[in-house]
Amino acid sequence: MSVRAQAAGGESKPDNSAAISYGFVIDNSGSFRKLLEDVIAFTGKVLDEQKPGDEAFFVRFIDGEKIKLDQEMTSNPSEIRDSLDNMYVEAGQTAVLDAVRSAGEYLAENSKPENAARRSILIVTDGDDRSSSTKPEAAIKILKDAGIRLVAVAVSDEKVQTKLLERLVRETGGKLFVLKHKGELRTIGTEVAAALRNP
């Protein structure tokens, strides 16, 4: 497998029994036009691993003006799947940090109190932030203050930009998956779902 996973922080003993709260944050900018079907298949695989007590929400983003909460927090995976089926690509300059900030604020305010220690955001993007007004330090502060880990999947039809994602993952104790081609999205759903529980 040519996927490259980068972990941040030390090793911890896995606890796969506790419920988690997390959010899907999916790039829908023009650069993802050829990736959409693979992204949908990947997200479906992650949802297949959802356990009782887990809850998730779904955000699609393009630029800073087009960050849309398509599905509020839910424990029903089929509601997330409905959002997946309705995804479409739009023109715009990608705003990764704005999307991360927005999702972090939503997760901090809307997750179950009992899941507060087990919150993550899963972002799928090429990592090329072209238009965010949010500074990296501000996005990181929101995530760290709320104890939210970022799990990132970097994928592109051309070239991924990992510098920003590496920093976000490192600072929040998450994990970065760097894919060499879009087809790998269809094979790593289970591994990424595990990282949401134990980055």
Secondary structure, 3 states (H helix, E strand, C coil): CCCEEEECCCCCCCCCCCCCEEEEEEECEHHHCCCHHHHHHHHHHHHHCCCCCCEEEEEEECCCCCEEEEEEEECCHHHHHHHHHCCCCECCCCCHHHHHHHHHHHHHHHCCHHHCCCEEEEEEECCCCCCCCCCHHHHHHHHHHCCEEEEEEECCCCCCCCHHHHHHHHHHCCEEEECCCHHHHHCCHHHHHHHHHCC
